[in-house]
């Protein structure tokens, strides 16, 4: 029978097997659109005391067609790991509880809810029932969006900007949605330096008439509090909605302040959030309307201020004196004694545009992005795209302790994931760990291509295209891929391609300065004349696919255009092999010309200036790109030589090591200290999972227990024996620190005594007590954590 909760949520439990004792999770939950039109996604769990074991692979089906599997561990003492990824919200939670029995099942259900609510700050529970029958939990996710603006600069003094801002009230014809405003309170400090005004602002919302009729309103009201501090030269604006405040919460904070480097300029920043709890089943519609209005009006604020500044100047007002403390404090109700504009308040054009982008963090103080800088070096971005860039950049500054990538590099990852903040962050974190592990940042200085590669790799840079992008020419048809692989191996080719991509990014930065506009990608011209079946040699294709995979993951949105000329008949075969590994956005940048149709109108001249078309393609420009040709077999190496050729292997040069950490199986490293006051340093990245880091001083010589002997692909070593007693056999020298997935950590410890020190990384959470639990946490389990680390012991004088 359908429960009341199921009617409200629109989720119907599917049929599942039930056995005696234990707990059961339904096989699946079908998400159906209820008659009310409500579409909020919910998580629905039911507990049946009469059942024993869980059904294999239960899942949740949501209205968007996605199927989100629950994962569980089929053990005698039953443990359940629930993990749901909500595609629309980027939310994720995991619950791991102790063995469940019939007696503890109800407590388990309530605990699941509490843990989920803890991990979902924006979640709310609509039903919890604990009885002898089913236990039902419903978890509803609310739509929460946030926005952060870059710093916008007015090249006018603060007092002039305030005078212009004052003209926006009580209403502003330049902002049609701002209908009227009413002063609720108006106070001054005793010395007249701080002026606080609170207003009620009446706004019109551009929404479908049906939605207005259902909501029963034609206008909405916002409350704004403006705090103008003439002494500090700041205006703080705080606004929130009064209409539908129990259903929708809109918060906005704006700040006008003096430019830190030029007292004659004024900065403006704003942040806002939209929290839709419920809105008559039209939550998604309200969000879209808000998004549309916000993006349409957010940049108009600067234009309006500049309009009123021009108006002031035309009236002969070019300077307004700064506030000075009066000899006698003015009356709190008399603002006329202040030699500066009086009441200043915020119009909610910004806050009425109730829409917002995704994310949660604010830019780090003192290191903020300027709107003019974004336009000059990064290009035209929408307000939501600017917000995503600012929030991802701020998140990196707060959590990533290594080298922060440049803004254009961060922007590439956002574009590659359509400005989905969560997806872009995950992709960028993986790439940063990869760059650090294999020292890619130094590749231009450390990599010298072998002479064979310099002579027979038919590719090189050649001026730029008509839009100022660096132009790279690759004569793939003339290149002996089989000979290069046999002579050098995959690793040398991969490293060479990485150096080309690093060089391309460097050239983009140089061209941005030369041409005075953002150049963030390059053009590649590929000549396929000579391509035949020998290029489809399987190891060569394998190497090509691997190179494509690495480049796609770590250099997204760097290719502006790919021009393929003189494509032969065998090209469709090669394209069929490689196209599945190329991102859809990248494939749309491909232009293919067969035969000689690249000449003339519609060909290369549309993208490359005629005077720089290479001579081998019929142009007049001498091209210095190597011609390639067959690699002499004297260069060939045996498989053993290729395997041991460390000078061309990318992966062997790293100083970092990778390790796996499991529940109950930490990874430990021993460091022997000969002199006291020596310094142990470490540098590690958490690639997966959460980890607790400890440092111990050992009084006993540990015996190495290597888990990776059974599984060679793992690196997991335990040194502290279970029989050892903390405080007797070994002691903790630093407080344990917990680090989250994606964090990069550097640190040091000055030793007090010589002897053996043990660095330990263990999985966050309780350790399993059964052998089955340890086995279940081996590769493929969500319990596995992974890190990349480097340690070094320094003498005290070297450290200083």
C-alpha positions in Angstrom: 0.0 0.0 0.0 1.3 3.5 -0.9 2.4 5.5 2.2 1.7 9.1 2.7 5.4 9.8 2.4 5.5 8.1 -0.9 2.6 10.1 -2.2 4.3 13.4 -1.2 7.7 12.4 -2.6 6.6 10.7 -5.8 8.8 7.7 -5.1 7.4 4.2 -5.3 9.3 1.2 -3.8 9.8 -1.6 -6.2 9.3 -5.2 -5.3 12.1 -6.9 -3.4 12.9 -10.2 -1.8 12.5 -10.5 2.0 14.0 -13.1 4.3 13.8 -13.6 8.0 16.0 -11.6 10.3 18.4 -8.7 9.5 17.6 -5.8 7.1 16.5 -5.5 3.5 16.9 -2.6 1.1 14.4 -2.5 -1.7 15.8 -3.5 -5.1 15.0 -0.1 -6.5 12.9 2.9 -6.2 11.0 4.2 -9.2 10.8 8.0 -9.4 7.4 9.0 -10.8 6.1 12.5 -11.5 3.3 13.1 -8.9 0.1 14.8 -9.9 1.2 18.0 -8.1 4.1 18.4 -10.5 6.6 18.3 -7.7 10.1 17.2 -9.0 12.3 17.5 -5.9 14.6 14.5 -5.8 14.3 12.4 -2.6 16.1 9.5 -1.1 13.7 6.9 0.2 14.9 4.0 2.4 12.7 1.4 4.0 13.6 -1.1 6.7 11.8 -4.4 7.2 12.7 -6.2 10.5 11.7 -9.5 9.0 14.3 -9.6 6.3 17.9 -11.0 6.5 20.2 -10.1 3.7 20.2 -7.2 1.2 19.3 -7.7 -2.3 22.1 -7.4 -4.8 22.7 -4.0 -6.3 19.7 -1.9 -5.1 19.5 1.5 -6.8 17.6 4.7 -7.1 16.1 5.8 -10.4 15.5 9.5 -10.8 13.3 11.6 -13.2 16.3 12.6 -15.3 16.7 8.9 -16.3 19.8 8.4 -14.3 20.2 5.3 -12.2 22.3 5.7 -9.0 23.5 2.4 -7.6 23.9 1.7 -3.9 27.0 -0.3 -3.0 27.1 -2.7 -0.2 29.4 -5.4 1.2 27.8 -8.9 1.4 29.3 -10.1 4.8 27.9 -12.1 7.6 28.1 -9.2 10.1 26.2 -6.9 7.8 27.7 -3.6 6.9 26.1 -1.3 4.3 27.7 1.4 2.4 25.2 3.8 0.7 26.6 6.2 -1.8 24.4 8.3 -4.0 25.6 11.0 -6.5 23.0 13.6 -7.4 23.8 14.8 -10.8 21.9 18.0 -10.5 23.4 19.1 -7.3 26.9 17.5 -7.3 26.1 16.2 -3.8 27.5 13.0 -2.4 27.3 11.2 0.9 28.5 7.9 2.3 27.2 6.1 5.4 29.1 3.2 7.0 27.5 1.8 10.1 28.4 -1.1 12.5 26.8 -4.5 12.1 23.0 -4.2 12.1 20.7 -6.5 14.0 16.9 -6.5 14.3 17.2 -4.7 17.7 19.3 -1.9 16.3 17.6 -1.5 12.9 15.4 1.4 13.9 18.4 3.2 15.5 20.3 2.5 12.3 17.6 4.1 10.1 17.6 7.3 12.3 21.4 7.3 12.3 21.4 7.1 8.5 19.2 10.1 8.4 21.2 12.2 10.8 24.5 11.3 9.0 22.9 12.2 5.7 21.7 15.5 7.0 25.2 16.2 8.4 26.7 15.6 4.9 23.9 17.4 3.2 23.7 20.9 4.7 21.0 21.8 2.2 18.9 18.6 2.9 15.8 18.3 4.9 13.9 15.3 6.2 10.2 15.2 5.5 9.4 11.9 7.3 10.9 9.7 10.0 8.9 6.7 11.3 10.3 4.2 13.8 7.9 1.4 14.6 7.6 -2.4 14.7 6.8 -2.2 11.0 8.8 -0.5 8.2 11.2 2.4 9.0 10.9 5.0 6.3 13.4 7.8 5.7 12.9 10.5 3.2 15.7 13.0 2.4 14.9 16.0 0.3 17.6 18.1 -1.4 17.0 21.8 -1.7 18.2 24.0 -4.5 21.0 26.2 -3.2 22.9 28.3 -5.6 25.7 30.9 -4.8 27.4 33.7 -6.7 30.6 35.6 -6.3 31.5 38.6 -8.5 35.0 39.7 -9.5 36.1 43.1 -8.3 34.7 45.9 -10.5 36.6 49.2 -10.5 35.3 52.7 -10.9 38.0 55.1 -11.8 36.5 57.8 -9.6 36.9 58.7 -5.9 34.7 57.0 -3.4 32.7 60.2 -2.5 31.8 60.7 -6.2 30.7 57.1 -6.6 28.5 57.5 -3.5 26.9 60.6 -4.8 26.1 58.8 -8.1 24.8 55.8 -6.2 22.5 58.1 -4.2 20.6 59.1 -7.4 19.3 55.5 -7.7 16.7 56.2 -5.0 13.8 56.2 -4.3 13.4 54.7 -7.7 15.5 54.4 -10.8 14.1 54.7 -14.4 17.2 52.8 -15.7 16.1 49.7 -13.8 12.6 48.8 -14.9 12.1 46.1 -12.2 12.8 48.6 -9.4 9.4 50.1 -8.9 9.7 52.0 -5.6 11.3 52.1 -2.2 10.4 53.3 1.3 12.7 54.2 4.2 12.1 52.2 7.3 14.9 53.6 9.5 17.6 56.2 9.1 20.3 56.6 11.8 23.6 58.3 12.2 26.5 57.7 14.7 27.2 60.4 17.2 30.2 61.7 15.2 28.3 61.5 11.9 30.8 59.0 10.4 28.5 56.1 10.1 25.1 56.3 8.4 22.7 53.4 8.4 19.6 53.2 6.3 17.1 50.4 6.0 14.6 50.3 3.2 11.8 48.2 1.8 12.2 47.9 -2.0 9.3 47.0 -4.3 10.3 45.0 -7.3 8.6 43.6 -10.4 9.5 40.1 -11.4 9.5 39.0 -15.1 7.8 35.7 -14.6 5.1 33.8 -16.6 1.6 35.1 -15.7 0.5 31.6 -14.7 3.3 31.4 -12.1 2.3 34.9 -10.8 -1.3 33.8 -10.6 -0.4 30.6 -8.7 1.8 32.5 -6.3 -0.8 35.2 -5.9 1.6 38.2 -6.3 2.5 40.7 -8.9 5.5 42.3 -7.1 8.0 41.2 -4.4 9.6 43.1 -1.6 13.2 43.1 -0.4 14.6 44.6 2.8 18.0 46.3 2.4 20.3 47.6 5.1 23.0 50.0 4.0 25.9 50.9 6.3 27.9 53.8 5.0 31.2 54.5 6.8 32.6 57.8 5.8 35.7 57.4 8.0 36.7 54.1 6.5 35.2 55.0 3.1 33.1 51.9 2.7 29.5 51.1 2.0 28.2 47.7 3.1 24.9 46.6 1.5 22.9 43.7 2.9 19.7 42.6 1.3 17.2 39.8 1.7 13.7 39.0 0.4 10.6 39.6 2.5 8.2 38.0 0.1 8.0 34.2 0.2 10.8 34.2 2.8 9.5 30.9 4.2 9.8 29.3 0.7 12.7 31.1 -0.9 15.7 32.8 0.7 17.7 35.3 -1.3 20.7 36.9 0.4 23.0 39.5 -1.2 26.0 41.3 0.2 27.7 44.2 -1.7 30.7 46.3 -0.7 32.0 49.6 -2.1 35.5 50.4 -0.9 38.6 52.4 -1.8 41.0 50.7 -4.3 44.0 49.3 -2.3 46.5 50.7 -4.8 44.8 54.0 -5.8 42.8 56.1 -3.4 41.2 57.9 -6.2 39.4 54.7 -7.4 36.6 52.7 -6.0 36.1 49.0 -5.9 32.8 47.1 -5.9 32.2 43.4 -5.0 29.1 41.4 -4.4 28.1 37.9 -3.4 24.6 36.3 -3.3 22.9 33.1 -2.6 19.5 31.6 -3.6 17.9 28.8 -1.4 14.7 27.4 -2.8 13.0 25.3 -0.2 9.7 24.8 -2.0 7.6 26.9 -4.4 4.3 25.2 -5.3 6.1 22.5 -7.3 7.8 25.2 -9.6 11.2 25.2 -7.9 13.1 24.5 -11.2 11.1 27.3 -13.0 11.8 29.8 -10.2 15.5 29.0 -10.4 15.6 29.5 -14.2 13.8 32.8 -14.0 16.1 34.0 -11.2 19.1 32.9 -13.2 17.9 34.7 -16.3 17.2 38.0 -14.5 20.4 37.9 -12.5 22.7 37.4 -15.5 20.7 40.1 -17.5 21.1 42.8 -14.8 24.2 42.1 -12.8 26.6 44.0 -15.1 24.1 46.8 -15.6 24.9 48.0 -12.2 28.3 49.4 -13.2 26.7 51.0 -16.3 24.1 52.8 -14.2 26.7 54.2 -11.7 28.8 55.4 -14.6 25.6 57.0 -16.1 25.0 59.0 -12.9 28.7 59.9 -12.6 28.5 61.4 -16.1 25.4 63.3 -15.1 27.2 64.7 -12.0 30.2 65.8 -14.2 27.8 67.4 -16.7 26.3 69.4 -13.8 29.8 70.7 -12.8 30.3 68.3 -9.9 33.8 66.9 -10.4 35.0 66.6 -6.8 33.4 66.0 -3.4 35.5 66.6 -0.3 36.3 63.7 2.1 34.6 63.4 5.4 36.4 65.0 8.3 35.5 64.7 12.0 33.4 67.7 13.1 34.5 69.9 16.0 31.2 69.2 17.7 29.4 65.9 17.0 26.2 66.6 15.0 22.8 65.5 16.1 22.0 62.0 15.1 19.0 63.2 13.1 20.9 66.0 11.2 23.0 64.7 8.3 23.5 68.2 6.8 26.6 68.8 8.8 28.5 66.1 6.9 30.5 67.3 4.0 29.6 64.3 1.8 26.6 62.7 0.3 24.0 61.7 2.9 21.7 58.8 2.7 22.9 55.9 0.6 21.1 52.7 0.0 21.2 49.7 -2.2 18.7 49.2 -5.0 18.0 45.4 -5.2 18.4 45.2 -8.9 21.2 42.9 -8.0 19.3 41.0 -5.4 16.0 41.0 -7.3 17.8 39.1 -10.0 17.3 36.2 -7.8 19.5 33.9 -9.8 22.9 32.6 -8.9 25.8 30.3 -10.0 27.1 27.2 -8.3 29.7 27.0 -5.6 30.3 27.9 -2.0 33.6 29.6 -1.3 34.6 33.3 -1.4 37.9 34.7 -3.0 40.8 34.9 -0.7 41.3 38.4 0.8 44.0 40.4 -1.0 44.1 38.1 -4.0 40.9 38.9 -5.9 40.2 38.9 -9.6 39.5 42.2 -11.3 36.8 42.4 -13.9 39.0 44.4 -16.2 41.7 41.8 -15.9 39.3 39.0 -16.7 38.1 40.8 -19.9 41.7 41.7 -20.9 43.4 38.4 -20.3 40.6 35.8 -20.2 38.0 37.1 -22.5 34.3 37.9 -22.2 32.6 35.8 -19.5 29.1 35.7 -18.3 28.5 36.6 -14.6 27.9 33.0 -13.7 31.1 32.0 -15.5 33.0 34.7 -13.6 31.6 33.4 -10.4 32.6 29.8 -11.2 36.2 30.9 -11.9 36.4 33.0 -8.7 35.0 30.2 -6.6 37.2 27.4 -8.0 40.3 29.7 -7.8 39.5 30.5 -4.1 39.0 26.8 -3.3 42.4 26.1 -4.7 44.0 28.9 -2.7 42.4 27.5 0.5 43.0 23.8 0.0 45.8 23.3 -2.5 49.1 24.1 -0.9 51.2 23.4 -4.0 51.6 25.6 -7.0 48.3 27.3 -8.0 47.7 27.1 -11.7 47.2 30.3 -13.7 43.8 31.7 -14.2 43.6 30.8 -17.9 44.5 27.2 -17.0 41.7 27.0 -14.4 39.3 28.5 -16.9 40.2 25.7 -19.5 39.0 23.1 -17.0 35.8 24.9 -16.3 35.1 25.2 -20.0 35.8 21.5 -20.5 33.1 20.7 -18.0 30.6 23.3 -19.1 31.3 25.3 -16.0 30.1 22.6 -13.7 32.1 23.5 -10.6 32.2 20.1 -9.0 33.2 18.3 -12.2 35.8 20.9 -13.1 37.3 20.8 -9.6 37.6 17.0 -9.8 39.2 17.1 -13.2 41.6 19.8 -12.2 42.6 18.2 -8.9 43.5 14.9 -10.7 45.5 16.9 -13.3 47.4 18.9 -10.6 48.3 15.6 -8.8 49.5 14.2 -12.1 51.6 17.2 -12.9 53.2 17.1 -9.5 53.9 13.4 -9.5 55.6 13.5 -12.9 57.1 17.0 -12.6 55.5 18.3 -15.7 56.0 21.9 -14.7 59.7 21.5 -15.3 59.6 19.6 -18.5 60.5 22.5 -20.8 63.8 22.9 -18.8 64.5 19.2 -18.1 63.5 17.5 -21.4 65.9 17.4 -24.3 64.5 15.3 -27.2 66.9 12.6 -28.5 68.6 13.3 -31.8 66.4 10.7 -33.5 63.3 12.5 -32.4 64.6 15.9 -33.5 65.4 14.5 -36.9 62.4 12.3 -37.7 59.5 13.8 -35.7 57.8 15.8 -38.4 56.2 18.6 -36.3 57.0 22.1 -35.2 55.7 25.6 -34.5 55.1 27.9 -37.4 54.0 31.6 -36.8 50.3 32.0 -35.9 46.9 31.8 -37.6 44.8 34.8 -38.6 43.3 35.1 -35.1 46.7 35.2 -33.4 46.7 31.7 -32.2 50.1 29.9 -32.2 50.2 27.5 -35.2 51.7 24.0 -34.9 52.3 21.9 -38.1 52.4 18.1 -38.0 53.3 16.2 -41.1 51.8 13.0 -39.8 51.7 11.3 -43.2 55.5 11.7 -43.6 56.3 10.4 -40.1 57.5 6.9 -39.4 55.4 6.2 -36.3 56.5 2.5 -36.2 60.2 3.4 -36.4 59.9 6.1 -33.7 58.1 3.7 -31.3 60.7 1.0 -31.9 63.6 3.4 -31.6 62.4 5.5 -28.6 59.4 3.8 -27.0 56.0 5.3 -26.0 57.4 7.3 -23.1 59.7 9.4 -25.1 56.9 10.2 -27.6 54.5 11.0 -24.7 57.1 13.3 -23.1 57.7 15.1 -26.3 54.0 15.7 -26.9 53.7 17.0 -23.3 56.6 19.4 -24.0 54.8 20.6 -27.1 51.6 21.3 -25.1 53.6 23.1 -22.4 55.3 25.2 -25.1 51.9 25.9 -26.7 50.6 27.3 -23.4 53.7 29.5 -23.1 53.2 30.8 -26.6 49.5 31.6 -25.9 50.6 33.8 -23.0 53.1 35.6 -25.2 50.6 36.2 -28.0 48.1 37.5 -25.5 50.6 40.3 -24.6 51.6 40.9 -28.2 48.0 41.2 -29.7 46.4 42.8 -26.6 43.6 40.3 -26.5 43.1 36.9 -24.8 44.8 34.0 -26.7 44.1 30.8 -24.8 44.4 28.1 -27.5 46.4 27.2 -30.5 45.8 25.9 -34.0 47.1 22.6 -35.3 47.6 22.0 -39.1 47.9 18.3 -39.9 49.2 17.1 -43.3 48.1 13.5 -44.0 49.8 13.1 -47.4 51.6 9.8 -47.3 49.3 8.2 -44.7 48.8 4.5 -45.4 48.1 1.2 -43.7 51.6 1.1 -42.1 50.5 4.0 -39.9 47.8 1.6 -38.5 50.4 -0.6 -36.9 48.8 -1.7 -33.7 51.5 -0.6 -31.1 51.7 2.8 -32.9 47.9 3.2 -32.7 48.0 2.2 -29.0 50.7 4.8 -28.3 48.6 7.4 -30.1 45.5 6.6 -28.1 47.4 6.8 -24.9 48.8 10.2 -25.8 45.3 11.4 -26.7 44.0 10.2 -23.4 46.7 12.0 -21.4 46.4 15.2 -23.4 42.5 15.2 -23.1 42.7 14.8 -19.3 45.4 17.4 -18.6 45.3 20.0 -21.5 41.5 20.6 -22.0 40.4 23.4 -24.3 43.9 24.1 -25.5 43.2 23.2 -29.1 41.3 26.1 -30.8 41.1 24.5 -34.3 42.5 21.4 -36.0 42.9 21.6 -39.8 43.5 18.3 -41.5 44.6 18.5 -45.2 45.2 16.0 -47.9 43.3 13.2 -46.1 43.7 9.9 -48.0 41.1 7.1 -48.3 42.6 5.3 -45.3 41.8 8.3 -43.0 38.3 7.2 -42.1 39.7 3.9 -40.7 42.1 5.9 -38.5 39.4 8.3 -37.5 37.1 5.4 -36.5 39.8 4.2 -34.1 40.7 7.5 -32.4 37.5 9.5 -32.4 35.9 7.8 -29.4 38.8 8.9 -27.3 38.4 12.6 -28.3 36.0 14.9 -26.4 32.9 16.0 -28.2 33.8 19.7 -27.8 37.2 18.9 -29.3 35.8 17.0 -32.3 33.7 19.9 -33.2 36.9 21.9 -33.9 38.1 19.5 -36.6 38.0 20.6 -40.3 39.0 17.9 -42.8 40.0 18.6 -46.4 40.6 15.8 -48.9 42.6 16.1 -52.1 43.5 19.7 -53.0 40.2 21.4 -51.9 42.1 23.2 -49.1 43.3 25.6 -51.7 41.3 28.7 -52.5 38.2 30.2 -50.8 36.8 28.1 -48.0 40.2 26.5 -47.5 43.2 27.3 -45.4 43.1 31.0 -46.4 40.0 31.4 -44.2 42.1 30.5 -41.1 45.7 31.2 -42.0 47.1 34.2 -43.7 48.2 33.3 -47.2 51.8 34.6 -46.7 52.5 32.0 -44.0 51.0 28.9 -45.7 53.9 26.4 -45.9 55.6 25.8 -49.2 54.8 22.1 -49.2 51.1 23.0 -49.2 51.5 25.4 -52.2 52.2 28.5 -50.1 55.2 30.9 -50.3 56.4 30.5 -46.8 59.5 28.4 -46.1 58.6 25.9 -43.4 61.4 24.6 -41.2 59.4 21.7 -39.8 61.4 18.5 -40.2 60.3 16.4 -43.2 60.3 13.1 -41.2 61.0 10.0 -43.3 61.9 6.4 -42.4 63.8 5.9 -39.1 66.9 3.8 -39.8 66.8 0.4 -38.2 70.1 1.1 -36.6 68.2 3.3 -34.2 65.9 0.4 -33.1 66.2 -0.9 -29.6 65.2 -4.2 -28.2 62.2 -4.5 -25.8 64.5 -5.0 -22.9 66.5 -1.8 -23.8 63.2 0.1 -24.2 62.0 -1.1 -20.8 65.3 -0.1 -19.1 65.9 3.2 -21.0 65.3 5.4 -18.0 66.6 8.5 -19.8 63.4 8.4 -21.9 60.9 7.2 -19.4 58.5 9.8 -18.1 57.3 7.8 -15.1 60.7 6.8 -13.6 61.9 10.3 -13.0 59.4 11.2 -10.3 60.6 11.6 -6.7 57.2 10.8 -5.4 55.8 7.4 -4.4 52.3 6.2 -4.5 50.7 4.2 -1.7 47.3 2.6 -1.0 45.7 2.9 2.4 43.0 0.6 3.6 40.7 0.3 6.7 42.9 -1.4 9.3 46.0 -1.4 7.0 47.8 2.0 7.1 50.9 2.8 5.1 54.0 3.5 7.1 57.5 4.8 6.3 60.5 4.6 8.6 63.2 7.3 8.8 66.4 6.8 10.8 67.6 9.9 12.5 71.3 10.0 13.6 71.5 13.5 15.0 69.0 15.3 17.2 67.4 18.5 15.8 67.4 16.9 12.3 64.3 17.9 10.3 61.9 15.4 8.8 60.1 17.0 5.9 57.1 15.6 3.9 55.0 16.5 0.9 52.0 14.5 0.0 48.7 14.7 -1.9 45.5 12.9 -1.1 44.4 11.4 -4.4 41.4 9.5 -3.0 39.6 9.2 0.4 40.3 11.0 3.7 43.5 10.2 5.6 44.8 10.7 9.2 48.6 11.6 9.3 50.7 10.6 12.4 54.4 10.8 13.4 55.8 8.3 15.9 59.2 7.8 17.6 59.9 4.1 18.0 61.9 2.5 20.8 61.9 -0.9 18.9 63.1 -1.9 15.5 60.0 -2.6 13.4 59.5 -5.6 11.2 58.3 -4.8 7.7 54.9 -6.2 6.8 54.3 -5.6 3.1 50.7 -6.1 1.9 51.8 -5.4 -1.6 53.7 -8.7 -1.9 50.5 -10.5 -2.5 49.3 -7.7 -4.8 52.3 -6.2 -6.6 50.4 -3.3 -8.0 49.9 -2.0 -4.4 52.3 -0.2 -2.2 51.2 -0.7 1.4 53.7 -1.3 4.3 53.0 -1.7 8.0 55.8 -1.3 10.5 54.0 -0.9 13.9 53.2 -4.3 15.2 49.8 -4.9 16.8 51.5 -6.1 19.9 53.2 -2.8 20.5 51.9 -0.5 23.2 51.6 3.2 22.6 53.6 5.1 25.2 55.8 2.1 25.9 57.2 0.7 22.6 56.5 3.9 20.6 55.3 7.4 21.2 53.4 10.0 19.3 55.5 13.2 18.6 52.9 15.2 16.8 49.1 15.5 17.2 47.3 13.5 14.4 46.0 15.6 11.5 43.1 14.7 9.3 43.2 15.6 5.6 40.5 15.4 3.0 40.5 14.1 -0.6 42.2 16.5 -3.0 44.3 18.3 -0.4 48.1 18.9 -0.9 50.1 19.0 2.3 53.7 20.1 3.1 55.2 20.1 6.5 58.2 19.3 8.8 59.1 18.1 12.2 62.3 19.0 14.2 63.4 15.8 16.0 64.2 15.9 19.7 66.0 12.6 19.9 67.9 10.4 17.5 66.5 7.0 16.6 63.7 5.6 14.4 60.7 7.7 13.4 57.6 6.4 11.6 55.4 8.4 9.4 51.9 6.9 9.2 49.0 7.5 6.8 45.8 5.7 7.9 42.3 5.7 6.5 39.9 8.1 8.3 37.3 6.3 10.4 37.2 3.2 12.6 39.3 0.2 11.6 37.6 -3.1 10.8 37.8 -5.8 13.3 37.4 -8.9 11.1 39.5 -10.4 8.3 36.6 -10.2 6.0 36.4 -6.5 6.5 40.0 -6.0 5.6 39.6 -8.2 2.5 36.6 -6.2 1.4 38.6 -3.0 1.6 41.1 -4.1 -1.0 41.2 -2.7 -4.6 37.9 -1.8 -6.1 36.3 -1.0 -2.7 35.2 2.5 -1.7 37.2 2.0 1.5 40.6 2.3 -0.3 42.4 5.6 0.0 45.4 6.6 -2.2 48.1 9.1 -1.7 51.3 10.3 -3.4 54.2 11.3 -1.1 57.8 12.4 -0.8 59.9 12.5 2.4 63.3 13.8 3.1 65.6 14.1 6.2 67.6 17.3 6.5 70.3 18.4 8.9 69.2 21.4 11.0 71.6 23.8 9.3 70.4 22.7 5.8 66.8 23.3 6.8 67.4 26.8 8.0 
